[in-house]
Amino acid sequence: MRHFRSSALLVVVGVSLVRPSPAEPPAAQDALFEQGVQALKGGRLDEAEKAFRQVLEQGGHRAYVHNNLAIVYQQQGKHAEAVAECREAIRLDPTYAPPRVVLGGSLLALGRVAEATAELERALKLLPKERLAREQLARAYTRGGNPAAAIEQYRALRELAPDNPEYAYELGRAYLRLSEWAMQRLRAIDPGSARIYQALGHNYRVQGRADLAARAFERAAQADPKLPEIHLALAQLHLEQKNYAEARKEIELELAIVPESAGALALKQRLEAGEGR
């Protein structure tokens, strides 16, 4: 349903932009177009397609008509036809943004990610607050292997709609994809990186496999003894197992690296409280 509402929004934009035009279409064409709009909003795609095609056959070759016909084709899954209508709409009015948004979605569906990205970027320059364009662009960046750029789009969407839980969810997923991308790059560049063992340790800890987590963090410390948070993670594991001597040693190692570490100082207080019992 969300996709349909977004497409319907573009229909409304198309209608509103034609009203100030000095060359109004004939009344018959205008009535046909309105029929098409209502049919599209109601999900009656064959009826909408017929109405918009009749407008074009009667000489109503205007950008907003081609745009709305493109929306129909897109919702029918006819993405090649949607692309052709969008291209014609853009040819007729290069400053008209909605067909670029529709074009980006259909190009993505056809697997033409680079073209989709370029069109959606152009659309956002014309309509910076258009959420559908940012949603599509975030997907394009993700599919194009640019997770950092996708994050920027989801952050912008969060600012535009802070109460939308889906944008918060997608932003979290985008950060996860960026982390995975970084890990893959690290493995390719430096298979023995301390960061790889650190991430592995955190994963084992989440799974409740404390022994494996400890070994992974120890390997990280061996790879880079001065990497912050490694000794802190080991201290937390030792403290959970009431291995106070080892916990204290790891806390001191962490504080030697980051003297102002709030986590290490708090853990030290917990350790002292635990030893006093």
BELRAVEN-V269587 format. One record per run of one state. SS is the DSSP state (helix for helix, strand for strand, loop for the rest). FROM is the first residue (numbers start at 1). LEN is the number of residues. Records with the same first field share a line. If there is no record, write none. Layout:
SS = FROM-LEN ; FROM-LEN
//
This chain:
loop = 1-1 ; 20-7 ; 42-3 ; 58-5 ; 76-3 ; 93-5 ; 110-3 ; 127-4 ; 144-3 ; 161-4 ; 190-4 ; 207-3 ; 224-6 ; 241-3 ; 258-4 ; 276-2
helix = 2-18 ; 27-15 ; 45-13 ; 63-13 ; 79-14 ; 98-12 ; 113-14 ; 131-13 ; 147-14 ; 165-25 ; 194-13 ; 210-14 ; 230-11 ; 244-14 ; 262-14
//
